[in-house]
C-alpha cells in the first residue's frame, strides 16, 4: 500500500460539501421589509451581526432580534427561521467530493472546518449524512473564531493530533487556502472539476 502524504484532511462545508446562496432567503425576506435587496444580502452575508453570530458571541434569538431591528422586519422568529435556513442545495460536484471522502476516510483523520452559525448547523446536520463521516467538527460558533483566524486551524490540528505539514485542506475560498498555507498547511481551492481531480490525485 502507498504511504499517505498526509495524516489528516481538513474540509470546508459551504460550497464544497453543499452549496448555498443567501439570495434565496433575501428574495423571500423582501416581502417583510422596506429595505432593498442588496442591503439585506450584505447584512446576511458580510456584516458584524453575522460575524458575531458565526463566532458564537450572540444567541440565535439575539441574532434574529438584531436582524429584525436592522431590517425593520414584519415577521416573528418562527417565520424567519425556515427562510434563513433554506439556502442550501447540493450539486453533482458536492456529491463527488462527499463520495470521495467516504471512500478514503479509513486512511485519514477527517475534520470539517466551517464558518457557520448554530441554526445553519442544526438544520444541515439533520439533512446531510456526510456529517457522520467526519472524525471532528471544528465549527466557528463553537470555537469562537472564524477562518482565516489561525486559532481555528490550530483547533483542528489539535483535534486530530496532526502537525501542520501533515494536514491537507480543501476550501472553496482561495484566500482561506492561502491563510492556511502561511501556517504550513497545504491545500487546494475547490473551484471546479479541475480542482477535484487535483484533490483526488493528492489524496488517492
N, C-alpha and C positions, 0 to 999 in steps of 0.2 A: 504493500500500500504506500502511496506517495505521502510523504510527511506534509502536514499542513504548514503553510507560511504564517498562519495566524492562530491565535488561541481563541479569539472572540470576534464576534460580528456585532457591531452596533448599527441598528437600523431605525431610521426615522419612520413616522407614521403617515403624516399628511402628504399627499401627492407622491407617495411611494407605495404603501400598502393599501391605501384608499385615497381617492381624490376628494377635494372639497372645493366649494365655491360659495363664499359669503353672499354673493349677489343673489343666490337663490332665496336666502332669508330676507335680504334687503328689499327685494321686489314685493314680498308679502307684507313687510312692515310698512311700506309706503302708504297703505290704506289707513294706517293708525297714527300717522304723524304729519305735521306740517313741514317737516324737514325734507330736503332734497335727497335724491338717491345717493349722490356722492358723499354727502355729509354722513349718512347712515353707514355707508361702506367704510369710510375712514374710521368711524367710531368702532365698528365691529372688528376691522382687520388690523388697524395700526393706531392705537390710542393708549393713553395712560391707563384708562379704565380696563381695557383688555389686558394690558401688561400686568396690572395688579392682580387681575383675576387668574391669569395663567401662572403667576408666581405664588398663588395661594394666599395673597395678602388680604383679600376680601372674600366673603362668603358668596354663594350663588345668589342668595336673596339680596345681598348688598349690591352685587353686580347689576341685578335687574333694576333695583331702585335707582342706581346711578344712570343706567341707560334710559330708564323711563323719564327721569328728570331732564336729562340732556336732550332727548328727542321729543319731549312733551308727548309721550305715548299715551294713547287712549286704549289701554288694554291691561289686564292683570297678568300675574305670573303664570297662571295656568294656561293662558292663551299664548303667551310669549315663548314658553319653553319648547313646545314642539316645533315652532317656527325656527327658533335659534338652533335646535339640534339637527333639523332635517336639511343639511347642506352637503351631505356626503354621498359619494357614488363610486362604484368600482368599475374599472376599465379592464380590458384584456391584459394590459401590461401590469396592472396591480395584481391580477390573478397569477401572472407568470412569476413575479418576484415572491409572492406568497408560497406558491408551489415549490419554487426553488429552495426557499428557506426551510420548508418542511423536509425536503429531500436531504439536506446537508446538516440538519440540526444535531444529528447524533455525533458529528465530528467537531462541533464548536460549542462554546458557550454563546448564547444569543441574547442580546439585550436591546430593548426598544428605548430610544431616547426621543422624547416628544415634548415640544412646547404645546401644552394642552391644558384645558380647564376641567374642572370637576364634572360639569354636566355633559360636555362632549365625550369625556372618557366613559362616564357611566352609560351613555347612550350607545357608544360603539362597542364596548366590551360585551354587551348583550347580543349584538348583531354579528360580530366578527369572530369566528372560531380561532383565527390566527393568533389572537392574544394568548391563547393557552399554549402556543408553541414556544413562547419566549421563557427563558430562564429567569430574567429580571425585567421589570418595567421601571424605567427611570423617567418619571413624569414631572414636568416643571412645577405643577401646582403642589406636588408633594415635597419636592426637593427645595423649593423656594428660589430657584434660579432658572432662567431661560437660556437656551442656546442663543448666542455663542459664548456665554459665560464659562470660563474654564471649570468652574465648580460642578457643572452638570456632567461634563465629560469625566472629571475626576471621580464623581459619584458612580458613574457607570463602570469605570475601571476597577474601583474598589468592590463593587457589587459582584463582578465576575472573577475577581482575582487576577486581572491581566495587567501587563505592562503596556505602556503607550505604544511601543513598537509591535506589540502582539495583538493589537486590535485593528480591525478593518471597518470602515464607516461608510454607510450608504445614506445619502440625504439628497433631496431634490434641489436644495439651495447650494450653489457653488460657494457662496460666501461662508456658509457653515462648514463645508468641507475644508475650506482654506483656514478657518479658525482652528479646526481640529488638527490640521497639518502642522500648525505652529506649535502644537503640543506633542508632535511626533506620531500622530495617528494618521495613517494613510487611508484614503478613501476615494470614492467615485461619486460624482454628481449624477443622480438618477434622473436623466432628462430625455429618455427615449430608448428605442431598441438597441442602438449602438452602445449605450451605457450598460444596458442589461447584459449584453454579450461580454463586455469588459469585466463585469462583476462575476459572471459565470466562469470566465477564463481564470480570474484571480483566485476564486474560491473552490473550484471543482477539483 
